[in-house]
Amino acid sequence: MELGVDLVEIGRIKALARRNPKFLPRVFSASEIAYCKAKKNPWPHFAVRFAAKEAVYKALGKADVPLTAISVVSDAKGRPSVRIAGKPAPKLRLSLSHGCDHAVAFAVRLP
């Protein structure tokens, strides 16, 4: 079992996106962008997904998987799961959380 964790400042993601219009489409899938932008305040949702991508990358042992190939999707009950290059990653589990200033993600790769 491998574990990955990442903590992100929400304001940092917001500042990056405002400073560089290419940041969001370079890092997030179209469906992730649509999901986040549909929220009243999209920035915590972008930040937690960024943290999830980093946590998954770490749980995979920093494999040759670019962040853009990792996407976070939610099921009908809102539970997050991972897709890598568009395919489900059934051996990866995610836990996501965010507050006012920070977002955190834990990823576990099962044996």
C-alpha positions as CSV (number, residue, x, y, z in Angstrom):
1,M,0.0,0.0,0.0
2,E,1.3,3.4,-0.9
3,L,0.1,6.8,0.5
4,G,0.3,10.2,-1.0
5,V,-0.8,13.5,0.6
6,D,-0.8,17.1,-0.5
7,L,-1.8,20.4,1.1
8,V,-2.6,23.4,-1.2
9,E,-3.3,27.1,-0.4
10,I,-6.5,28.0,-2.1
11,G,-5.4,31.6,-2.7
12,R,-2.3,30.3,-4.5
13,I,-4.4,28.4,-7.1
14,K,-6.7,31.4,-7.5
15,A,-3.7,33.7,-8.1
16,L,-2.1,31.3,-10.6
17,A,-5.3,31.0,-12.6
18,R,-5.9,34.7,-12.7
19,R,-2.3,35.5,-13.6
20,N,-2.0,32.8,-16.3
21,P,-5.2,32.0,-18.2
22,K,-3.7,28.8,-19.6
23,F,-3.2,27.4,-16.1
24,L,-6.6,25.8,-15.7
25,P,-6.8,24.0,-19.1
26,R,-3.2,23.0,-18.7
27,V,-3.7,21.3,-15.4
28,F,-7.4,20.3,-15.3
29,S,-9.6,18.2,-17.6
30,A,-12.6,19.9,-19.3
31,S,-15.0,18.1,-16.9
32,E,-13.0,19.1,-13.8
33,I,-13.1,22.8,-15.0
34,A,-16.9,22.5,-15.6
35,Y,-17.5,20.9,-12.2
36,C,-15.5,23.6,-10.4
37,K,-16.9,26.5,-12.3
38,A,-20.4,25.4,-11.6
39,K,-19.8,26.0,-7.8
40,K,-20.5,29.4,-6.2
41,N,-16.9,29.6,-5.2
42,P,-14.8,27.4,-7.6
43,W,-11.4,28.0,-6.0
44,P,-11.6,25.5,-3.1
45,H,-12.7,22.9,-5.6
46,F,-9.9,23.6,-8.0
47,A,-7.4,23.6,-5.1
48,V,-8.6,20.3,-3.7
49,R,-8.4,18.7,-7.2
50,F,-4.9,20.0,-7.6
51,A,-4.0,18.5,-4.2
52,A,-5.6,15.2,-5.3
53,K,-3.5,15.1,-8.5
54,E,-0.3,15.7,-6.5
55,A,-1.4,13.1,-3.8
56,V,-2.1,10.5,-6.5
57,Y,1.2,11.2,-8.2
58,K,3.0,10.6,-4.9
59,A,0.9,7.4,-4.2
60,L,2.0,6.1,-7.6
61,G,5.6,6.5,-6.6
62,K,6.1,9.5,-8.8
63,A,5.6,7.3,-11.9
64,D,5.7,8.8,-15.4
65,V,2.1,10.0,-15.2
66,P,1.7,13.7,-15.9
67,L,-0.8,15.7,-13.7
68,T,-2.9,16.3,-16.8
69,A,-3.5,12.5,-17.1
70,I,-4.9,12.4,-13.5
71,S,-8.5,13.5,-13.1
72,V,-10.9,13.5,-10.2
73,V,-14.5,12.5,-10.8
74,S,-17.4,12.2,-8.3
75,D,-20.0,9.5,-8.3
76,A,-23.7,10.1,-7.8
77,K,-23.2,10.4,-4.0
78,G,-20.3,12.9,-4.4
79,R,-17.6,10.4,-3.5
80,P,-14.3,11.2,-5.4
81,S,-12.5,8.7,-7.5
82,V,-9.5,8.8,-9.8
83,R,-9.2,8.4,-13.6
84,I,-5.8,8.1,-15.2
85,A,-5.7,8.9,-18.9
86,G,-9.5,8.6,-18.9
87,K,-9.6,5.1,-17.4
88,P,-10.8,4.3,-13.9
89,A,-8.1,3.6,-11.3
90,P,-9.9,1.1,-9.1
91,K,-6.9,0.5,-6.8
92,L,-6.7,4.2,-5.8
93,R,-8.8,5.7,-3.1
94,L,-9.1,9.4,-2.3
95,S,-10.1,11.6,0.6
96,L,-10.5,15.3,-0.1
97,S,-11.2,18.2,2.2
98,H,-11.0,22.0,2.2
99,G,-11.6,24.9,4.5
100,C,-11.4,28.6,4.0
101,D,-7.7,28.8,3.2
102,H,-6.4,25.3,2.5
103,A,-7.3,22.1,0.6
104,V,-5.9,18.7,1.4
105,A,-6.0,15.4,-0.3
106,F,-5.0,11.9,0.7
107,A,-4.5,9.1,-1.9
108,V,-4.0,5.5,-1.1
109,R,-2.9,2.9,-3.7
110,L,-4.1,-0.5,-2.7
111,P,-2.1,-3.7,-3.4
